Amino acid sequence: MSNQPINRPNVPVRDIDGSWVVVAIGLCLSLFGGWHVLASGMPGSVLESGSTLFINVGLPVVAVGVMLYAVRKAPTREWTVARWMFGSILALGALAAWASAESLIAGEFMAARGTLLLGANLGILFGVVTGVNRARAKQNAELAERERAQREGMAFLNHLLRHHVLNGMTIINGYTDELREEDVSPEHIEVIERQSERIVTLVENVQTLVQSLSGEPEAKPVDIADVADRAVADARETYPNATVELEADSATVRADDFLRSVLDNLIANAVEHHDGEPSVHVTVEAGDPTVLQVEDDGPGIPDEIRQSFTEKDDMATGVAGDGLGLYLVHTLVTNYGGEVRIADNDPRGTVVTVELPRA
């Protein structure tokens, strides 16, 4: 029996070439500082020696460490940091040159090198720290703007689906009732009704997906046994020819009002794609995590739909049509901090396992 977790595509890591410019300059300054200390000689006391090493060698090393830590934690705008670094080195270097103007005018560069090195080292540290903070602030602002635009786009899509597509399907269903009174083949009317119901279900799933992605998820304690009981009761009415059984422990999970859509889609997927008389078994097992399972004895989920959720390159084609319900289940459960797995049932059928964090 295969047991395949549903995965989402990985986000590509951004180019980090700019960070290595910062690292290279920092290491060069630390090496130059070390040479300066050796050429000038170490002071007598331990405190003075430690201070000299930190000022001449330690400051650029700290700057390099800040840069590498920032890149490791989250890719940032490295060239922004590099520009701040160059600007700070030039500014503080110019200030150090002004302070050492007398020695430089006299041609005594060796006497001024300590001051110039201090200015450059302070410049790289100040520039890296400031540049990282400014780059992160700009990234956060751009991310907030993209999220705002995404929410507006989803709100428009939701409005479009609700007011145009669903209204159009209502009109189609109304004319279907009139066709029954005419001399029209019942088989043709059933085809229209099935396709209309399929489109309505598809639109409702898209609406749920849009609403779940439109804002910050607000998880709360949800009685999953009660949700499962109501979903199974409605399924028995909707699908009178199907056998839908429920065994549920009393359990509370971290979810939201869309948890019902998870149950509805899993049960509907098991019943509507059956090639005979459907038998569906729903179980809820309390624990941490709490486990929800929906088992059926149908023909199984097609490989192209199942594969689309385990191979990221097929994600776009996998969510079309019938695969949207499963994609919706995955998206909602992932937002709850849970996991979805698909397995083959024995002797036939599918087992979908949903693990949800206990509240």
C-alpha positions as MATLAB code, in Angstrom:
seq = 'MSNQPINRPNVPVRDIDGSWVVVAIGLCLSLFGGWHVLASGMPGSVLESGSTLFINVGLPVVAVGVMLYAVRKAPTREWTVARWMFGSILALGALAAWASAESLIAGEFMAARGTLLLGANLGILFGVVTGVNRARAKQNAELAERERAQREGMAFLNHLLRHHVLNGMTIINGYTDELREEDVSPEHIEVIERQSERIVTLVENVQTLVQSLSGEPEAKPVDIADVADRAVADARETYPNATVELEADSATVRADDFLRSVLDNLIANAVEHHDGEPSVHVTVEAGDPTVLQVEDDGPGIPDEIRQSFTEKDDMATGVAGDGLGLYLVHTLVTNYGGEVRIADNDPRGTVVTVELPRA';
ca = [
       0.000    0.000    0.000;
       1.467    3.345   -1.039;
       1.414    6.191    1.433;
       2.124    9.498   -0.285;
       2.269   12.852    1.502;
       0.950   15.827   -0.406;
       3.686   18.418   -0.879;
       3.711   21.963   -2.093;
       6.361   23.372   -4.410;
       9.503   24.811   -2.847;
      10.196   28.529   -3.040;
      13.445   29.214   -4.922;
      16.247   30.896   -2.969;
      17.294   34.273   -4.277;
      20.739   35.058   -5.658;
      23.221   35.961   -2.924;
      26.185   37.209   -4.979;
      26.044   40.642   -3.342;
      26.619   39.153    0.089;
      29.963   37.740   -0.967;
      31.139   41.229   -1.934;
      30.451   42.302    1.646;
      32.190   39.199    3.018;
      35.230   39.681    0.783;
      35.688   43.328    1.763;
      35.197   42.494    5.441;
      37.828   39.764    5.317;
      40.237   42.072    3.465;
      39.809   44.746    6.132;
      40.331   42.215    8.916;
      43.519   40.939    7.238;
      44.751   44.505    6.750;
      43.944   45.199   10.396;
      45.900   42.139   11.483;
      48.874   43.260    9.430;
      48.613   46.736   10.969;
      48.659   45.282   14.495;
      51.687   43.106   13.731;
      53.538   45.959   12.054;
      52.799   48.390   14.882;
      53.424   45.949   17.718;
      51.084   44.837   20.470;
      50.545   47.112   23.482;
      51.833   45.953   26.829;
      48.651   45.199   28.786;
      46.157   42.438   27.988;
      43.258   44.923   27.967;
      44.980   47.214   25.507;
      45.976   44.261   23.310;
      42.396   42.949   23.259;
      40.998   46.382   22.425;
      43.516   46.838   19.612;
      42.696   43.444   18.088;
      38.917   44.060   18.300;
      39.121   47.527   16.738;
      41.442   46.520   13.923;
      40.368   42.915   13.266;
      37.167   42.203   15.182;
      34.897   44.936   13.784;
      34.977   43.734   10.142;
      34.677   40.121   11.307;
      31.531   41.031   13.249;
      30.165   42.768   10.129;
      30.833   39.632    8.059;
      29.065   37.543   10.702;
      26.014   39.813   10.630;
      25.879   39.549    6.831;
      26.137   35.744    6.796;
      23.544   35.424    9.568;
      21.122   37.675    7.685;
      21.512   35.627    4.485;
      21.111   32.345    6.373;
      17.952   33.423    8.197;
      16.224   34.910    5.153;
      17.515   36.010    1.731;
      17.700   39.800    1.685;
      18.613   42.513   -0.793;
      22.363   41.989   -0.618;
      23.246   44.769   -3.076;
      21.310   47.206   -0.916;
      23.508   46.128    1.992;
      26.628   46.434   -0.158;
      25.706   49.996   -1.171;
      25.175   50.962    2.460;
      28.521   49.371    3.309;
      30.400   51.284    0.589;
      28.687   54.537    1.554;
      29.486   54.133    5.244;
      33.117   53.211    4.572;
      33.518   56.278    2.382;
      31.781   58.575    4.872;
      33.609   57.397    7.995;
      36.807   56.963    6.001;
      36.534   60.607    4.916;
      35.951   61.613    8.532;
      39.030   59.619    9.592;
      41.049   61.243    6.787;
      39.953   64.672    7.989;
      41.058   63.755   11.524;
      44.437   62.601   10.140;
      44.784   65.439    7.658;
      47.947   66.791    9.266;
      49.773   63.462    8.991;
      48.539   62.846    5.446;
      49.593   66.309    4.279;
      53.011   65.676    5.753;
      53.203   62.409    3.817;
      53.160   60.295    6.973;
      50.675   57.678    5.811;
      51.925   55.028    8.231;
      51.113   57.314   11.131;
      47.552   57.822    9.830;
      46.799   54.243    8.855;
      45.418   53.317   12.287;
      42.839   56.105   12.181;
      41.929   55.369    8.568;
      41.551   51.668    9.351;
      39.319   52.462   12.326;
      37.078   54.603   10.120;
      36.807   51.859    7.488;
      36.085   49.170   10.080;
      33.409   51.239   11.783;
      32.001   52.038    8.328;
      31.597   48.419    7.280;
      29.953   47.466   10.584;
      27.569   50.421   10.550;
      26.817   49.952    6.847;
      26.039   46.232    7.111;
      23.801   46.562   10.155;
      21.939   49.564    8.727;
      21.751   48.053    5.239;
      20.281   44.774    6.501;
      17.636   46.622    8.513;
      16.723   48.905    5.606;
      16.610   46.007    3.139;
      14.350   43.992    5.447;
      12.053   46.968    5.943;
      11.755   47.449    2.168;
      11.131   43.737    1.661;
       8.400   43.753    4.301;
       6.743   46.765    2.679;
       6.806   45.088   -0.750;
       5.464   41.859    0.726;
       2.620   43.735    2.411;
       1.786   45.444   -0.890;
       1.767   42.120   -2.762;
      -0.469   40.575   -0.128;
      -2.843   43.545   -0.347;
      -3.018   43.210   -4.132;
      -3.548   39.466   -3.796;
      -6.399   39.966   -1.341;
      -8.045   42.476   -3.669;
      -7.670   40.099   -6.613;
      -9.159   37.230   -4.648;
     -12.040   39.394   -3.481;
     -12.773   40.311   -7.109;
     -12.596   36.647   -8.153;
     -14.955   35.697   -5.336;
     -17.393   38.419   -6.421;
     -17.153   37.296  -10.050;
     -17.866   33.682   -9.192;
     -20.716   34.458   -6.842;
     -22.586   37.030   -8.932;
     -21.988   35.775  -12.445;
     -21.171   32.086  -12.592;
     -23.503   30.920   -9.823;
     -26.315   33.173  -11.013;
     -25.884   31.778  -14.513;
     -26.058   28.219  -13.198;
     -29.255   29.063  -11.314;
     -30.818   30.192  -14.595;
     -29.681   26.986  -16.327;
     -31.184   24.850  -13.580;
     -34.425   26.802  -13.854;
     -34.705   26.128  -17.580;
     -33.908   22.464  -16.914;
     -37.101   22.224  -14.830;
     -39.061   23.663  -17.759;
     -37.496   21.162  -20.151;
     -38.941   18.338  -18.087;
     -42.394   19.504  -19.115;
     -41.429   19.336  -22.781;
     -40.806   16.273  -24.888;
     -37.067   16.138  -24.118;
     -35.094   12.972  -23.444;
     -34.631   12.463  -19.662;
     -31.041   11.342  -20.325;
     -30.237   14.719  -21.876;
     -31.740   16.540  -18.905;
     -29.701   14.387  -16.495;
     -26.513   15.289  -18.349;
     -27.335   18.997  -18.006;
     -28.101   18.579  -14.300;
     -24.920   16.614  -13.593;
     -22.727   19.132  -15.339;
     -24.521   22.032  -13.645;
     -24.030   20.460  -10.221;
     -20.383   19.800  -11.045;
     -19.810   23.439  -12.015;
     -21.616   24.676   -8.886;
     -19.451   22.408   -6.707;
     -16.331   23.613   -8.495;
     -17.275   27.260   -7.968;
     -18.072   26.673   -4.298;
     -14.666   25.039   -3.813;
     -12.953   27.975   -5.505;
     -14.890   30.381   -3.271;
     -13.811   28.477   -0.170;
     -10.211   28.460   -1.366;
     -10.303   32.187   -2.115;
     -11.809   33.007    1.278;
      -9.289   30.840    3.115;
      -6.367   32.570    1.357;
      -7.707   36.123    1.502;
      -6.538   36.911    5.026;
      -4.583   35.674    7.998;
      -5.840   32.267    9.150;
      -7.548   32.522   12.533;
      -7.373   29.038   13.980;
      -9.628   28.267   16.929;
     -10.752   25.168   18.834;
     -13.226   23.198   16.694;
     -15.162   20.076   17.723;
     -14.202   17.807   14.843;
     -16.558   15.025   15.964;
     -19.515   17.412   15.683;
     -18.342   18.634   12.267;
     -17.957   15.044   11.064;
     -21.390   14.087   12.400;
     -23.110   16.925   10.523;
     -21.121   16.277    7.338;
     -22.014   12.574    7.356;
     -25.694   13.318    8.066;
     -25.863   15.715    5.111;
     -24.008   13.240    2.879;
     -26.561   10.527    3.654;
     -29.312   12.863    2.472;
     -27.415   14.041   -0.602;
     -26.317   10.538   -1.635;
     -29.156    8.143   -0.631;
     -27.630    5.297   -2.650;
     -24.343    5.467   -0.767;
     -23.464    3.927    2.594;
     -21.668    6.480    4.763;
     -20.576    5.313    8.224;
     -19.014    7.310   11.055;
     -16.921    6.364   14.092;
     -15.766    9.473   15.929;
     -14.006   10.048   19.227;
     -14.709   13.269   21.030;
     -11.888   15.578   19.958;
     -11.117   19.279   19.558;
      -8.621   20.480   16.961;
      -7.066   23.769   15.885;
      -8.933   24.755   12.720;
     -11.605   27.207   11.549;
     -15.065   27.268   10.002;
     -13.704   25.834    6.739;
     -12.995   22.470    8.371;
     -16.449   21.374    7.212;
     -15.256   21.802    3.611;
     -12.506   19.252    4.284;
     -15.073   16.624    5.284;
     -17.516   17.531    2.510;
     -14.892   17.304   -0.217;
     -13.400   14.015    0.973;
     -16.816   12.353    1.254;
     -18.023   13.795   -2.064;
     -14.818   12.655   -3.777;
     -15.323    9.115   -2.458;
     -18.984    8.922   -3.521;
     -19.124   10.807   -6.801;
     -16.186    9.007   -8.399;
     -17.376    5.546   -7.426;
     -18.144    3.078  -10.191;
     -20.822    1.165   -8.266;
     -22.568    1.411   -4.916;
     -20.324    3.588   -2.738;
     -19.358    2.602    0.782;
     -17.540    5.275    2.771;
     -16.161    4.933    6.286;
     -15.245    8.085    8.233;
     -13.279    7.817   11.484;
     -11.992   10.386   13.971;
      -9.319    9.225   16.410;
      -8.498   11.586   19.264;
      -4.851   12.261   20.038;
      -2.058   14.663   19.288;
      -2.328   14.911   16.379;
      -5.979   14.029   15.958;
      -6.449   11.713   12.974;
      -9.326   11.920   10.512;
      -9.634    9.127    7.957;
     -11.998    8.744    5.013;
     -11.944    5.275    3.439;
     -13.819    4.168    0.345;
     -14.046    1.093   -1.889;
     -14.067    2.918   -5.196;
     -11.686    2.797   -8.157;
      -9.118    4.992   -6.400;
      -7.745    8.435   -7.128;
      -6.286    8.626  -10.671;
      -2.511    8.621  -10.839;
      -2.374   11.945  -12.683;
      -4.262   13.687   -9.865;
      -2.326   11.981   -7.082;
       0.992   12.559   -8.824;
       0.269   16.253   -9.273;
       0.547   16.731   -5.521;
       3.792   14.816   -5.127;
       5.578   16.326   -8.135;
       5.625   20.109   -8.006;
       5.981   20.528  -11.787;
       2.476   19.084  -12.274;
       0.763   21.256   -9.642;
      -0.910   23.550  -12.179;
      -2.568   20.710  -14.077;
      -3.415   18.736  -10.968;
      -5.737   21.306   -9.440;
      -7.986   21.552  -12.455;
     -11.483   20.070  -12.347;
     -11.888   17.109  -10.038;
      -8.483   17.648   -8.437;
      -9.517   21.017   -7.008;
     -11.385   19.444   -4.090;
      -8.310   17.509   -2.995;
      -6.149   20.591   -3.461;
      -8.585   22.558   -1.293;
      -8.330   19.893    1.412;
      -4.547   20.082    1.291;
      -4.492   23.887    1.416;
      -6.862   24.134    4.374;
      -5.160   21.378    6.374;
      -1.732   22.878    5.713;
      -2.969   26.249    6.982;
      -4.082   24.503   10.172;
      -0.580   23.092   10.652;
      -1.673   19.565    9.711;
      -0.783   16.997    7.060;
      -2.646   15.027    4.393;
      -1.663   11.576    3.148;
      -3.141    9.363    0.440;
      -2.957    5.564    0.536;
      -4.501    2.651   -1.352;
      -7.244    0.748    0.445;
      -7.351   -3.033    0.617;
      -8.639   -4.685   -1.544;
      -9.579   -1.547   -3.518;
     -10.318    2.080   -2.962;
      -8.550    4.962   -1.265;
      -7.719    6.001    2.290;
      -7.179    9.725    2.873;
      -5.608   10.458    6.252;
      -5.718   13.951    7.719;
      -3.680   14.795   10.821;
      -4.690   17.938   12.702;
      -3.091   19.581   15.760;
      -5.036   19.084   18.956;
      -6.491   22.249   20.490;
];
